[in-house]
Amino acid sequence: MSTRSRQSRVGATPSSSRRSVAATPARGTQDALPPYKKPSHPLDGPAQHALRELNGQSLTALKKHNKDAITQIRSSAEGVNDMLSEHQRYFEARSKKWDAGKKLEEKADEEAIYADLKQRVEDATAKLEESMRAVIDSSVAAQRIEDTLEWLRQAAPRQLEEEYESQMTQRQTQRRQTQASDIDSDEDIQMDEGPTPGPTPLTTSIALTGSVDMFLSRMSRETDAYTSQSLTARYARHNDYRDFRRVVHDARYGDEGPVLAHEDTWFNETGEPQLGVTQRRGGAYDNDSDDDLVMDRATISTKCPITFQQLKEPYTSTKCPHTFEKTAILGMIRTSGTRFGPGGSKSVTCPVCDQQLSAADLRVDPIIARKIKRMQLAELEETQLDSDEDDNDDSDTKPMQAPRASHPHGRAGSNMQVPSSQQPPRSSIIEDHGDPSDDDEE
């Protein structure tokens, strides 16, 4: 009997080749994680340390990527709208000749080129605006992950400890009740009725919420709270989006055009962005917001009030309408012995007014930077023109005229060569028609 059983088992043993196939699970089976089980004990020291180390390089890299993307998107929108403004100035200059009956054979082609360029720039700006909102969503999500992880580090150990103690107390209570019930049952059982049953098993087991569940639950609540906000609250109140809209508007209209409408009007009732919304100067919102500092030529200086030199890297206060050279103001703050505010950050009194400024109160304002650049170029142009006039007074010979150039920060056709780094990108569909003022008079 034992021999047949042994032979039967031997005969049932698979061959070595069959064993190798059966012993090698599918790739998907190897990679599959075991079913998740809720933890049964609080976080110990190594687990808490691992939780503190969760904020790794991937989240830091994502935040840097988003920051770079915001800069690139804003720069692209600025460039294409600068290009459109440049061509618009050229087109308006040609229009004066057409109104005078000159060069009429060029009018139809020029109008078609301008209309096509305008449409393409508007389409590109709309896509860039959509991309800006997507990157802002990604930035908010990255910050949400970081904040939730920080909350988890603080809350998870304590919450799991409390849950564990609560469930252990429940188990002890249930055990005492079970033991008391078993004693009562033993007294009623007759000896001739067979063996007595064992103790009734506990029906509850330790199953704590767990760090994963806590993280996912809080992330879901925070995400729902963000997405439930209106687009105005999500984007129009966000500094990066506000800078995008302001830069696009400034590139299209400059100082002399209509002002950008209030941020409350940037999205319509259906949630669609209204990129073309502007209003005339003196509108209802002009002085309606304490957050928007009115910056015009009367309040902006091209020189740093600390170094008294021309601004190269403007750094603007968010608490007062003053701008400084970045290295100068940050150097003052770094060496200051004064601390201000709830966090006790190093601060200095604004060199122009009495506001206390810390590094967190300063930022690169692209609109102020554009305005300062325009003013500096205008000052340089005036200086060059004055120099040319002096040369004409001192010499009978006519001075050589500097090459003409059109640029977004000055007047079209100014007698000044603009550095290539300050010129906007040109469209491949736009030919260089030259300055209309150079055409021969008919």
C-alpha positions in Angstrom: 0.0 0.0 0.0 2.7 2.4 0.9 4.7 1.3 -2.1 1.8 2.1 -4.5 1.3 5.4 -2.9 4.9 6.3 -3.1 5.1 5.2 -6.8 1.9 7.2 -7.5 3.5 10.3 -6.0 6.7 9.7 -7.9 4.8 9.3 -11.1 2.9 12.5 -10.5 6.1 14.5 -10.1 6.5 16.8 -13.1 9.7 16.7 -15.2 12.4 19.2 -14.7 11.4 21.1 -17.9 7.8 21.3 -16.8 8.8 22.4 -13.3 10.8 25.3 -14.7 7.8 26.5 -16.6 5.4 26.2 -13.7 7.8 27.9 -11.3 8.2 31.0 -13.4 5.1 33.2 -12.9 4.0 35.7 -15.4 5.7 39.1 -15.5 2.5 40.8 -14.3 2.2 38.5 -11.4 5.8 39.3 -10.3 5.2 43.0 -10.4 1.8 42.9 -8.7 1.7 44.2 -5.1 0.1 42.2 -2.4 -3.4 43.4 -1.2 -3.2 46.4 1.0 -3.7 45.6 4.7 -4.5 48.3 7.2 -1.9 48.6 9.9 -2.5 47.0 13.3 0.0 49.1 15.3 1.0 52.8 15.6 4.0 54.1 13.7 7.3 53.1 15.3 10.5 55.2 15.2 11.7 54.0 11.7 8.3 54.4 10.2 8.0 58.0 11.5 11.5 58.7 10.1 10.5 57.3 6.7 7.5 59.5 6.7 9.6 62.5 7.3 11.8 61.6 4.3 8.9 61.3 1.8 9.3 64.8 0.4 12.0 63.8 -2.1 13.7 65.3 -5.1 10.8 64.5 -7.5 8.5 67.0 -5.9 11.3 69.6 -5.8 12.0 69.0 -9.5 8.3 69.3 -10.3 8.1 72.7 -8.6 11.2 73.9 -10.5 9.7 72.7 -13.8 6.5 74.5 -13.1 8.4 77.7 -12.2 10.4 77.5 -15.4 7.3 76.8 -17.5 5.5 79.8 -16.1 8.4 82.0 -17.1 8.6 80.6 -20.6 4.9 80.8 -21.2 4.8 84.5 -20.1 7.9 85.3 -22.1 6.4 83.6 -25.3 3.1 85.6 -24.9 5.1 88.8 -24.4 7.2 88.2 -27.5 4.4 87.4 -29.9 2.3 90.4 -28.7 5.3 92.7 -28.9 5.8 91.5 -32.4 2.1 92.3 -33.2 2.4 95.8 -31.7 5.5 96.4 -33.7 3.8 95.4 -37.0 0.7 97.4 -36.0 2.8 100.6 -35.7 4.3 99.8 -39.1 0.8 99.2 -40.5 -0.6 102.5 -39.1 2.3 104.4 -40.6 1.6 102.9 -44.0 -2.1 103.7 -43.6 -1.2 107.4 -43.5 0.2 107.1 -47.0 -2.8 105.1 -48.2 -5.1 107.8 -46.9 -3.0 110.3 -48.9 -3.5 108.2 -52.0 0.0 106.8 -52.1 1.2 103.2 -52.5 -2.4 102.0 -52.9 -1.3 98.9 -54.8 0.2 97.6 -51.6 -2.8 98.1 -49.4 -4.7 94.9 -50.0 -1.7 92.7 -49.4 -0.6 94.6 -46.3 -4.1 94.4 -44.8 -4.2 90.7 -45.4 -0.8 90.2 -43.8 -1.8 92.2 -40.8 -5.1 90.5 -40.3 -3.5 87.1 -40.6 -0.8 88.0 -38.1 -3.3 89.4 -35.7 -5.4 86.3 -35.8 -2.4 84.0 -35.3 -1.2 86.0 -32.4 -4.6 86.0 -30.7 -4.8 82.2 -31.2 -1.3 81.7 -29.8 -2.1 83.9 -26.8 -5.3 82.0 -26.1 -3.4 78.7 -26.1 -0.6 80.2 -23.9 -3.3 81.4 -21.5 -4.7 77.9 -21.3 -1.2 76.5 -20.7 -0.6 79.1 -18.0 -3.7 78.0 -16.1 -2.7 74.3 -16.4 0.8 75.0 -15.0 -0.8 77.0 -12.2 -3.0 74.0 -11.4 0.1 71.8 -11.4 1.9 74.2 -9.1 -1.0 74.3 -6.7 -1.2 70.5 -6.7 2.5 70.2 -5.9 2.1 72.6 -3.1 -0.9 70.6 -1.9 1.1 67.4 -1.8 3.9 69.2 0.1 1.4 70.7 2.6 -0.4 67.4 3.0 2.8 65.5 3.7 3.8 68.1 6.3 0.4 67.7 7.9 0.7 63.9 7.8 4.1 64.0 9.6 2.5 65.9 12.4 -0.9 64.2 12.6 -0.3 60.5 11.6 1.7 59.3 14.6 -0.7 60.9 17.1 -3.9 59.8 15.3 -2.7 56.2 14.9 -1.7 56.1 18.5 -5.1 57.3 19.6 -6.9 54.8 17.3 -4.8 52.0 18.6 -5.5 52.8 22.2 -9.2 53.2 21.5 -9.4 49.8 19.7 -7.4 48.1 22.4 -9.8 49.4 25.0 -12.7 48.1 23.0 -11.0 44.6 22.7 -10.4 44.5 26.4 -14.0 45.4 27.1 -15.2 42.8 24.7 -12.9 40.1 26.2 -14.2 40.7 29.7 -17.8 40.5 28.4 -17.0 37.3 26.5 -15.4 35.7 29.6 -18.3 36.6 31.8 -20.7 35.2 29.2 -18.7 31.9 29.0 -18.8 31.5 32.8 -22.6 31.9 32.9 -22.9 29.4 30.1 -20.8 26.8 31.9 -23.0 26.8 34.9 -26.0 25.9 32.8 -24.4 23.0 30.9 -25.0 19.5 32.2 -22.0 17.2 32.5 -23.7 14.4 30.4 -24.3 16.6 27.4 -20.8 16.3 26.1 -17.6 18.5 26.2 -18.0 22.2 26.9 -17.3 24.5 24.0 -14.2 26.8 23.9 -14.3 30.5 24.5 -16.1 32.6 22.0 -13.5 34.2 19.7 -13.2 38.0 19.5 -15.1 39.4 16.5 -13.0 42.6 16.2 -9.4 43.0 15.2 -7.0 46.0 15.2 -7.3 47.9 11.9 -6.0 51.4 12.0 -6.7 54.1 9.4 -3.2 54.1 8.2 -1.0 56.9 6.7 -2.0 56.1 3.1 -5.7 56.5 3.8 -5.1 59.7 5.8 -3.0 61.2 2.9 -5.5 60.2 0.2 -8.5 61.5 2.2 -7.0 64.9 2.9 -5.7 65.2 -0.6 -9.2 64.5 -1.9 -10.8 67.1 0.4 -8.2 69.8 -0.5 -8.6 69.0 -4.3 -12.3 69.3 -4.1 -12.0 72.6 -2.2 -9.7 74.0 -4.9 -11.7 72.9 -7.9 -15.0 74.1 -6.4 -13.7 77.7 -6.5 -14.5 80.0 -9.4 -11.9 80.6 -12.1 -11.6 84.1 -10.9 -10.7 82.9 -7.4 -8.3 80.2 -8.8 -6.5 82.3 -11.4 -7.3 86.0 -11.3 -6.1 86.1 -7.6 -2.9 84.2 -8.5 0.2 86.4 -9.0 1.6 84.4 -11.9 -1.6 84.6 -13.8 -2.1 88.3 -13.1 1.5 88.9 -14.4 0.6 87.0 -17.5 -2.5 89.1 -18.2 -0.7 92.3 -17.4 2.3 91.6 -19.6 0.2 90.6 -22.6 -1.9 93.8 -22.2 1.2 95.9 -21.8 2.8 94.4 -24.9 -0.3 95.1 -26.9 -1.1 98.6 -25.7 1.9 100.0 -23.8 1.5 103.2 -21.8 -0.8 105.1 -24.1 -3.5 102.5 -24.8 -6.6 101.5 -22.7 -6.0 100.1 -19.2 -6.5 96.5 -18.4 -9.9 95.8 -17.0 -10.3 94.7 -13.4 -9.5 91.1 -12.6 -13.1 90.4 -11.7 -14.0 90.7 -15.4 -11.3 88.4 -16.8 -13.7 85.4 -16.9 -17.3 85.4 -18.1 -20.2 83.7 -16.5 -19.5 80.4 -18.3 -15.9 80.4 -17.0 -14.3 81.3 -20.4 -11.4 83.7 -20.3 -11.9 87.1 -21.8 -8.5 88.0 -23.1 -9.6 91.1 -25.0 -11.2 92.9 -22.0 -9.9 96.4 -21.6 -11.4 99.7 -20.4 -10.7 103.3 -21.0 -8.6 105.2 -18.5 -10.7 106.6 -15.7 -12.9 103.5 -15.5 -14.8 102.3 -12.5 -12.1 100.1 -11.2 -9.1 102.5 -11.5 -8.9 103.3 -7.8 -10.9 100.4 -6.5 -8.2 98.0 -5.3 -5.6 98.6 -2.6 -3.6 95.7 -4.0 -3.0 97.2 -7.4 -0.5 100.1 -7.1 -1.0 102.7 -9.8 2.3 102.9 -11.6 2.9 105.6 -14.2 5.8 107.7 -15.4 5.3 110.0 -12.4 5.9 107.3 -9.8 8.5 105.2 -11.6 12.2 106.1 -11.6 14.8 104.5 -13.9 17.4 104.8 -11.1 17.8 102.8 -7.9 17.2 105.0 -4.8 20.0 103.1 -3.1 22.8 103.0 -5.7 21.6 106.1 -7.7 22.5 104.0 -10.8 20.3 102.9 -13.7 18.3 99.9 -12.8 19.5 96.7 -14.3 17.6 94.1 -12.4 14.5 95.9 -10.9 13.1 94.4 -7.7 9.8 95.9 -6.7 8.1 96.2 -3.3 4.7 94.6 -2.8 4.0 97.0 0.1 4.8 100.3 -1.5 5.3 101.7 -5.0 9.1 101.6 -5.0 11.6 99.7 -7.0 15.3 99.0 -6.3 18.3 97.2 -7.7 17.9 93.6 -6.6 21.4 93.0 -5.3 21.3 96.4 -3.4 18.1 95.9 -1.5 18.7 92.3 -0.7 22.2 93.2 0.5 20.7 95.7 2.9 18.2 93.2 4.2 20.9 90.5 4.6 23.1 92.7 6.7 20.2 94.3 8.7 19.9 93.7 12.5 16.2 94.5 12.5 13.6 91.8 12.5 10.0 92.4 11.8 6.7 90.5 11.5 5.4 87.3 13.1 8.3 85.2 11.7 10.9 87.6 12.8 12.4 88.0 9.3 15.2 90.4 8.7 13.9 93.7 7.4 14.9 97.2 6.5 12.9 100.5 6.3 12.2 101.3 2.7 14.8 103.8 1.5 12.0 106.0 0.1 9.2 105.7 2.6 8.6 104.2 6.1 7.5 100.7 5.1 9.3 97.7 6.7 10.5 95.4 3.9 11.7 91.9 4.1 12.9 89.7 1.3 9.4 88.2 1.1 8.0 91.6 0.4 10.0 92.0 -2.8 9.5 90.5 -6.3 10.3 90.8 -9.9 7.4 92.8 -11.4 7.5 92.3 -15.2 5.3 95.3 -15.9 7.5 97.6 -13.9 10.5 96.1 -15.6 9.0 96.8 -19.0 8.1 100.3 -18.1 11.5 101.1 -16.8 13.1 99.6 -19.9 10.9 101.8 -22.1 11.8 104.9 -20.1 15.5 104.0 -20.2 15.5 103.6 -24.0 13.5 106.8 -24.4 16.1 108.6 -22.3 18.9 107.1 -24.3 17.2 108.2 -27.5 16.8 111.7 -26.3 20.5 111.8 -25.2 21.5 110.6 -28.7 19.3 113.2 -30.4 20.7 115.9 -28.3 24.2 114.8 -29.1 23.4 114.8 -32.8 22.1 118.4 -32.6 25.3 119.5 -30.8 27.3 117.9 -33.6 25.3 119.7 -36.2 25.9 123.0 -34.4 29.7 122.5 -34.3 30.2 121.1 -37.8 29.1 122.0 -41.3 29.0 118.4 -42.3 25.9 116.3 -41.8 26.4 113.6 -39.2 25.9 110.0 -40.1 22.5 108.8 -39.2 22.3 105.7 -36.9 20.4 102.7 -38.3 16.7 102.8 -37.7 15.0 100.1 -35.7 11.5 99.3 -34.5 11.2 97.9 -31.0 8.5 97.3 -28.4 10.0 99.7 -25.8 10.3 102.8 -27.9 8.9 104.6 -30.9 8.9 103.0 -34.3 11.6 104.4 -36.5 13.7 105.9 -33.7 17.3 106.9 -34.5 18.7 104.2 -32.2 20.1 100.7 -32.8 18.3 98.4 -30.4 20.4 95.5 -29.1 19.3 92.1 -30.4 18.6 90.9 -26.9 15.9 93.6 -26.6 14.2 93.0 -29.9 11.1 90.8 -30.0 11.0 87.7 -32.1 9.9 88.2 -35.6 7.3 86.1 -37.4 8.3 83.9 -40.3 5.4 85.3 -42.3 6.4 88.9 -41.9 8.9 90.4 -44.3 11.0 93.4 -43.4 9.3 96.2 -45.3 11.5 98.9 -43.8 10.4 102.2 -42.3 7.5 103.7 -44.2 9.0 107.1 -43.7 11.9 106.2 -46.0 9.6 105.8 -49.0 10.1 108.3 -51.7 7.5 110.9 -51.9 5.5 110.8 -55.0 
